[in-house]
Amino acid sequence: MKVEEAIAKAEELLPGQAAPEGEVDPRWQAIIVVGEFIERDPEAIWPFILRWGSHEDEDLRTAIATCLLEHLLEHHFDPMFPRVETAARSNPNFAKTVLGCWKFGQAKDPERADRFDRLRSELREGKRAREDAPGRKKHEE
């Protein structure tokens, strides 16, 4: 299977809906297959991560964060992190996806980890500011 085929198969299932608790979620399984190409085809996978990591569905964003984005940064931190920063600063849903990532591999390097932690702190502060904005509660109820 090629990366394009894995992405196409995942796209057929997305956005979809989360599987019932305790059942295998075909969306997650398809995303895991896409993740098998992270090391050798990051450029092909980045648009997929950006698209679905920006979606409103929290479960879908969690799958993107844990199965793709954190591993993209694990193997390709330097070329990809500036894109992640830009997307997270401009898209609140993608920011939530970034906040769902852990650090592995290259992202654990002290200098890179500092950059990642600074971005996460900035995103958390921005989230708090949006939640505390005047009139926010009225619009959510």
Secondary structure, DSSP 8 states (H G I E B T S, - for coil): --HHHHHHHHHHH-S-----TTS--HHHHHHHHHHTTTTT-HHHHHHHHHHHHTSS-HHHHHHHIIIIIHHHHHHHHHHHHHHHHHHHHH-HHHHHHHHT----GGGGSHHHHHHHHHHHHHHHHHHHHHHTSTTHHHHH-
